[in-house]
């Protein structure tokens, strides 16, 4: 059987564009300029303010910003004190995590509890741990994989009403978390935008947004979801309205919000979960004020679905993707 890569190699034009972007960031001062834009995405950044922040002359800041503009790593908005600069989608997606200091994930109470429980895991969970330790052996030690499997099992078991599918859900949850950890630590670089949708129960809004983005973007975007207080199962009405437009949900399940999925994301979109989502620099954060579909009529849930659909299309355009008219 011939192996087919998930994505073709860069064509000459795309390779030239990437090379121009990398060349633009070779200068450490210019790298700091782009880092200032990414680290405070809501600020109004002019050449003057960048110069004051970084302690460089305004003409030098202007020159660096022009190079970033020419390389497609920054764009401008009008402001009182000249143009205001913001990072481009390429800057967020390809270089965002590189532009901030490395962060060390502190062990959580759940991690400590899971580590203590590793030796008492059910045999089927131990088998999952051994299998994933082999799969991720290029990235992590066996002990790291065991901790993540044990923690994933504990997080899901804590909320499970029916434990029949708990082993398979643990395998999928731990796999996704370990993949996110590899991405967040720069061990796996795909060049694909990583989008995380977070709501309270991870049973409605975030699942609708994720399903719609997967349907529209396909493999061009990698999508994850999580909940600050995840429900046991997806909302039946949400499943129904997504099924009406051909968006599958059979493989989805509510998942707790964990640090590594936030750190792996280029864009984090929250919906009604307040301050539950941790903030890490180098990520683009957005909040969509969308009503919770729980307990609403099917007509109301359809309206929520359609609003999310419009926002997902806008998100895709902001990432530089063409959205086909349906």
C-alpha positions in Angstrom: 0.0 0.0 0.0 1.3 3.4 -1.0 1.5 5.9 1.9 -0.3 9.2 1.1 0.6 12.2 3.2 -2.3 14.1 4.9 -1.1 17.3 3.2 1.0 17.8 0.0 4.4 19.5 0.3 4.5 23.3 -0.2 4.3 24.5 -3.8 7.0 26.9 -5.0 4.9 30.0 -4.4 3.9 28.9 -0.8 7.5 28.0 0.0 8.7 31.4 -1.1 6.1 33.1 1.0 7.1 31.1 4.1 10.8 31.8 3.5 10.1 35.5 3.2 8.2 35.4 6.6 11.0 33.4 8.3 13.6 35.9 6.9 11.6 38.8 8.3 11.9 37.3 11.8 15.6 36.7 11.7 16.3 40.1 13.2 15.8 39.8 17.0 14.5 43.4 17.2 11.9 42.7 14.6 10.9 39.5 16.4 10.4 41.6 19.5 8.2 44.0 17.5 5.9 41.2 16.4 5.9 39.7 19.9 4.6 43.1 21.2 1.7 42.9 18.8 0.9 39.3 19.7 1.3 39.6 23.4 -1.3 42.5 23.7 -3.7 41.9 20.8 -6.3 44.3 22.2 -3.9 47.2 22.4 -3.6 50.0 19.9 -0.1 49.6 18.6 1.4 52.5 16.6 5.1 52.9 15.6 5.4 55.4 18.5 3.9 53.1 21.1 5.9 50.2 19.9 9.1 52.3 20.1 8.3 53.3 23.7 7.4 49.7 24.8 10.5 48.2 23.4 12.9 51.1 23.9 13.8 51.7 20.3 13.6 54.8 18.1 10.4 55.4 16.2 12.1 55.4 12.8 13.5 51.9 13.6 10.1 50.7 14.8 8.5 52.0 11.6 11.0 50.2 9.5 10.5 46.9 11.3 6.8 47.2 11.1 7.0 47.9 7.3 9.0 44.7 6.9 6.3 42.8 8.8 3.7 44.3 6.6 5.6 43.3 3.4 6.0 39.7 4.7 2.3 39.4 5.5 2.8 39.1 9.2 1.0 42.3 10.2 -1.9 44.4 8.9 -3.1 48.0 9.8 -6.1 49.8 11.1 -6.5 53.6 11.2 -5.7 55.4 14.4 -5.1 58.9 15.7 -1.3 58.6 15.9 -0.8 57.1 12.5 -1.7 53.5 11.5 -2.3 50.9 14.2 -0.7 47.5 13.6 -2.2 44.1 14.4 -0.9 40.6 13.8 -2.0 38.9 10.6 -3.6 35.4 10.6 -0.3 34.0 9.5 1.5 35.6 12.5 -1.0 34.1 14.9 -1.1 30.6 13.4 2.5 30.0 12.4 4.5 32.1 14.9 2.2 33.0 17.8 3.5 30.4 20.4 7.1 31.1 19.3 6.7 34.8 20.3 6.1 34.4 24.0 8.3 33.0 26.8 8.0 29.3 27.4 5.5 28.4 30.1 5.8 25.4 32.5 2.6 23.6 33.3 2.3 23.3 37.1 1.0 19.9 38.3 -2.7 20.2 39.3 -4.4 18.6 42.2 -6.0 16.2 39.7 -2.6 15.3 38.2 -1.3 14.5 41.7 -4.3 12.4 42.5 -4.0 10.6 39.1 -0.3 9.9 39.7 -1.1 8.3 43.0 -3.8 6.2 41.5 -1.7 4.9 38.5 -0.9 1.6 40.2 -4.6 0.9 40.9 -6.0 1.6 37.4 -8.3 -1.1 35.9 -6.5 -3.5 33.6 -8.2 -2.1 30.5 -7.0 1.5 31.4 -3.5 0.1 32.0 -3.6 -1.4 28.5 -4.6 1.9 27.0 -1.7 3.5 28.8 0.8 1.0 27.4 -0.6 1.4 23.9 -0.4 5.2 24.0 3.1 5.1 25.6 4.3 3.2 22.5 2.4 5.6 20.2 3.8 8.7 21.8 7.2 7.3 22.6 8.9 9.8 20.2 7.6 12.7 22.3 7.1 11.6 25.9 8.3 9.2 28.5 6.2 6.3 29.5 5.7 7.9 32.9 4.3 11.1 31.4 1.8 9.1 29.2 0.7 7.1 32.3 0.0 10.3 34.2 -2.1 11.8 31.4 -4.0 8.5 30.9 -4.7 8.2 34.7 -5.7 11.9 34.9 -8.0 11.6 31.9 -9.6 8.5 33.4 -10.1 10.3 36.7 -11.6 13.4 35.1 -14.1 11.4 33.0 -15.0 8.9 35.8 -15.8 11.8 38.1 -18.7 12.8 35.9 -19.7 9.6 34.3 -23.3 8.3 34.9 -22.7 5.2 32.7 -19.3 3.6 32.8 -19.8 1.2 29.9 -17.9 3.4 27.4 -15.5 4.9 29.9 -12.4 3.0 28.5 -12.9 4.1 24.9 -13.6 7.7 26.0 -10.5 7.7 28.2 -8.4 6.5 25.2 -9.8 9.2 22.9 -9.5 12.0 25.6 -6.0 11.0 26.6 -4.9 10.8 22.9 -6.2 14.3 22.2 -4.6 15.7 25.3 -1.2 14.2 24.5 -1.5 15.4 20.9 -2.2 18.9 22.3 0.7 18.7 24.7 3.0 17.7 21.8 1.8 20.7 19.8 2.0 23.2 22.7 5.6 22.1 23.4 6.6 22.5 19.7 7.2 18.7 19.4 4.7 18.4 16.6 4.3 21.2 14.0 1.7 20.7 11.3 1.2 24.3 10.2 -2.5 23.9 10.6 -4.5 26.5 12.6 -5.6 25.1 16.0 -9.0 26.3 17.2 -10.4 25.6 20.6 -14.1 26.2 21.4 -15.0 26.4 25.1 -18.5 26.7 26.7 -19.8 25.6 30.1 -21.1 22.1 29.5 -19.4 21.3 26.2 -22.7 19.8 25.2 -24.2 22.6 23.0 -22.6 25.8 21.7 -19.0 24.6 21.6 -20.0 21.3 19.9 -22.1 23.1 17.3 -19.3 25.5 16.5 -16.8 22.7 16.3 -19.0 20.6 14.1 -19.7 23.5 11.7 -16.1 24.5 11.5 -15.0 20.9 10.7 -17.6 20.7 8.0 -16.7 24.0 6.4 -12.9 23.8 6.8 -12.2 20.1 6.6 -8.5 19.3 7.3 -7.4 23.0 6.8 -8.2 23.6 10.5 -7.7 21.4 13.6 -10.6 21.8 16.1 -10.9 20.9 19.8 -13.7 21.5 22.3 -13.9 21.6 26.1 -16.2 22.6 28.9 -15.6 24.4 32.2 -18.3 22.1 33.8 -18.9 19.4 31.2 -22.2 17.5 31.0 -22.4 13.7 30.9 -23.6 13.7 27.2 -24.4 16.1 24.3 -27.7 17.9 24.3 -30.3 15.9 22.3 -31.7 19.0 20.7 -28.2 20.1 19.5 -27.6 16.7 18.0 -31.0 17.0 16.2 -30.4 20.4 14.6 -26.9 19.5 13.5 -28.2 16.3 12.0 -30.7 18.3 10.0 -27.8 20.0 8.1 -25.6 16.9 7.9 -23.1 17.7 10.6 -22.1 14.4 12.4 -21.9 14.2 16.2 -21.7 10.5 16.9 -18.0 10.6 17.8 -18.3 13.7 20.1 -18.5 13.8 23.8 -18.2 16.5 26.5 -14.6 16.9 27.8 -13.2 18.9 30.7 -11.1 22.0 30.0 -7.4 21.2 30.6 -4.3 23.5 30.3 -2.6 21.7 27.4 -5.5 22.1 25.0 -5.5 25.9 25.6 -1.7 26.0 25.2 -2.0 24.1 21.9 -4.5 26.5 20.5 -3.8 29.4 18.1 -7.4 30.7 18.7 -9.5 30.2 21.8 -13.2 31.0 21.5 -15.3 31.1 24.6 -19.1 31.0 24.9 -20.6 31.8 28.3 -17.9 30.2 30.5 -16.7 33.5 32.1 -13.1 33.5 33.4 -12.8 29.7 33.6 -10.5 29.5 30.6 -6.8 30.2 31.5 -5.1 33.0 29.6 -1.8 32.2 27.9 0.1 34.8 25.8 0.6 34.1 22.1 -3.0 32.9 21.6 -5.9 34.9 20.1 -8.9 35.0 22.4 -12.4 35.7 21.3 -15.7 35.6 23.1 -19.0 34.8 21.3 -22.0 36.0 23.3 -24.3 33.2 22.2 -27.3 32.0 24.4 -27.2 28.5 25.9 -29.4 26.1 23.9 -30.2 24.0 26.9 -33.9 23.8 27.6 -34.9 25.8 24.5 -37.4 24.9 21.8 -36.1 23.4 18.6 -36.8 26.6 16.7 -34.7 28.6 19.2 -31.9 26.0 18.9 -32.0 26.3 15.1 -31.6 30.1 15.4 -28.6 29.6 17.7 -27.1 27.1 15.2 -27.5 29.6 12.4 -25.9 32.4 14.4 -22.9 30.1 15.2 -22.7 29.2 11.5 -22.4 32.8 10.5 -19.7 33.4 13.1 -17.8 30.3 12.0 -17.8 31.6 8.4 -16.5 35.0 9.6 -13.8 33.2 11.5 -12.7 31.2 8.4 -12.4 34.4 6.4 -10.3 36.0 9.2 -8.0 33.0 8.8 -7.7 33.7 5.0 -9.9 30.8 3.9 -12.4 31.2 1.1 -16.0 30.3 2.2 -18.1 28.9 -0.6 -21.6 30.3 -0.9 -24.2 27.7 -0.2 
